[in-house]
Amino acid sequence: MTEQDPSHYAARFAANYDDWFPSYVTDSTVERLALLAKVAGGGPVLELGSGTGRVALPLAARGLEVHGVEAASEMTDRLRAKPGGRDIPITVGDFSRVPVDGAFALVYVVNGTFFELDSQHDQAQCFAHTADHLLPGGLFVLDAHVPEALVAPDAAVATLPIRGGGVTVRLRRVDRAAQRYTSHYLIFDGGGIHHVPVSFRYASAGELDLMAAMAGLRLRERFGGWAGEKYTAASTYHVSVYERP
């Protein structure tokens, strides 16, 4: 995400993030990323939007050299407080610019975080800078909603349990003309009601492929989920793997 201001949800609610926002990252996610890192040569890996370390830490525990970029220093403070968190190098900055040194076998961004980049320009810039930091044969991996699924009637409202009791109600509003959606999280946690809006600029698989091609990357494979499901006409979600030739 781009440079943080103090009002951004990641800065304001870092202490509550792991409890309030259930992760869509599972053991399958970590296993898939570890496998892809091995396919790409087993070199260092970089997470864009490393947050509180929900993916970086399990990957590091598997023996991978993991680095991160995170715009909110408050999120990195939470990562540092976890076992192993001080061993992961984190650069605080705008991940659309990939402000790190060195080259990586794998760069990844998960949980739809790529789409918190505000514009097509920022997203294309992220592809370009990522390509510059990939080793030959290196991979760039991201996950995304299929846009048509975002506007389905049953996608507008969801109820999500939160750690320690309580519940989160997510209301999703889609602006098709602007190619954007906002998830409004209403969090009931025993300490009151909290409203956390998070805005995204979505893109189709075809648009992502074009950004990749402009950056000199090519689509290696596309899954229907982190467990390696086949991507089909019925898929509502995808994991796309781009390769630097």
N, C-alpha and C positions, 0 to 999 in steps of 0.2 A: 504494500500500500504506500501511498505517497506520504510526505512528511507530516507528522502528527501535530495537531494542536491539542491543548489540554482538554478540550471538550469532546474529543473523539472517544467513542465507546471503549476502544482498546486501552486508552490511557485512564479513563474514568473508572472502569470496572475491572481492571486487571486482577484485583484481589478476589473477585467473584467469578471470573471467567470460566474456570474449570467446572464450577458448580452449576452455573446458570446456562451455559451453552454446551449441550451434549455434543460430543464429537462424533462425526460420521466416520472417523478413522477407526478401523478395527485391526485385529491381528492380521487379517488378509491384506490390509493396506501396507503394513510394515513388511510382511513377507514378500509382497509384490515388488516394493521398492528395493528391498535387499536383493531380490533376484535380478532386477533390472540393473542395479549397481554392479553386480557380478558380470552380467552380460556385457556391460559397458567397460569392463576391464578392472573393476574392483578398486578404482581410485577414489579420491575424496569426493564427497557429495555435498551439495549446498541446498538448503531449504530457504525458499523465499517466503517471508511471512512466518518466521519460526515460532512466534507467539510464546506460549508457556512451555514449549518443548514436548508436546504430546506425541509428536512423531520423531523429532530429532533424538530424544533420549532413548526410546526403544531401538532405533537404528544404531545409535552409538553402542548400546548394550550388546548388539550383535557383532561388534568389532569393527564397524565402519568408522572412518574419519569423517565426522559431520561438522559442517559450518552452517551459519545461519545469517540471514538479514532480517531485521525487524525494525519497524518505524517507531514503535512505542517502547521506550526504555522501561516503562512500568511492567510490560509483559516479560521483558528479558529478566527483570528482577525476580519475577516469579519462577522463571526457568532456573535461574541461578540458585534459588532456595531448595531445589529438588536434588535428590542424590544424583551425582554425576553432572549436574548442570554447570558447574564451574569449569568443566573440562571441554566444553563446546565453545569455540570462538564465535562470537556474535558481533556483527557489524550493525550499528544503529543507523538506519537511513532508509531512503526511498527505494523499494525493491524494483521499481520499474527501470532504475538505472544500474542495478546489480553492482553496488559500490564496494566490490571486494577485489583483492588481488589473487592471481593464480588461475588455474584451470581445473575443471572438475569432470569426472566421468559421468556424473548424474546431477542435474539440477531439477528440483521438483517444487511444486506448490499445490497444496491440498485444501480440502474443505471449501472449495469455491473461492478461496482467497484471491486468486488471480483477478476475479471480476470486481474486486473492490478498487482496482485501478479505474480512474474516473472516465477515461475517454479511450476511443480507438487508438489515438496517438500514443497514449501511455502504454496501452497493451502491446501495440506493435513495437514500441521502444523496448519493452521488456523482452520480447522475443529476440530483437536484434542484439541487445547487450548480453542476453543469456548465451546466444550463439557464440559471441566473442569469448565467453568463459568456458566453453566446452572443449574438451580434448577431442581429437579426431575419433569418430565413432561414439562420442558422448551423447547422452540422451537428455531431453527435456520432457518432463512428465507433468501433466496437469489434469484436474478433474473438472467436470462442468455439468450443469443441467442442460438437457435438451430444451431449447426455448419453447417449443410447442407444449411441453409438459408444464412449464411455468404458468401458462395461461389456462390450463385445464381447471374446471370448476372445483375439483376436489383438492387443488393445490393452494387455494386461497387461505384456508385456516387449518392450523395443526395444533395439537396439544402435546407438549413434550415434558416428561418428568425431569426433575432436577435433583441433584444429589442432596441428601439430607432432608428430603421431603419438599413439599411445595410443587409448583407446576409453572410451566411457561406456556403461554398462548402466543403463537406466532400468526400474525396477520400479514399476508403478502399482497402488495399492490403493484401491478405491472403497468408501466407506461410504454405501450407498444411504439408510439411515435418517437419517443426518445431512446428506445431500446434499453430501458432501465427497469429495475424493480427495487422496491424497498421492503425489507422485512421488518415489521414492527413487533418487537418482543415485549409482551406484558408479563412481568415476572412476579409471581406471588411466592414469597419465600419466608413468611413469618415475620419479616422485618418491615413489611409494607408492600406497596406495589411499585414496581420500577418499570419505566418505559425506555427501551433501548432500540432506536431505529438504526438500521444498517442498510446502506445503499449499494447497489451493484449495477454495473454496466454489462449486460449479458451479450454473448456472441454465439453464432451458430458454429457447428463443426466446420462447415465450409469456410467461414470467415477466419477461424483459427488456422485452418490449413493454409490459407492465403498469407496470413501474417507470417507463418512459419516459412513458407516458400520465399517471401521477401527477405527473410533473415538468413537464407541459405540452408534451411533445415528441411527435412522431408518426413512425411508421416511414415513411421515404422509399423505401428499397429494401433488399433483402437479397440478397447474393451467396453463391455456394457457395465462394468463395475470393477472394484478392486480385487475381487476374487478371480478375475480373469474370464468372466462371463462373455459370451459372444455378443457383439454389438449388432442389434437388429432394428427393424422398423418399429418394434414395440418398446425399445429402450427409452427410458426417461432420463438417463444419466450416462455419462461416458468418462472413460479414462483414456487420454490420448498420449501417445508416446512418439516424440519427434526425435530425429537422429541427425547429428552433424556428419555428413559423408566423410 
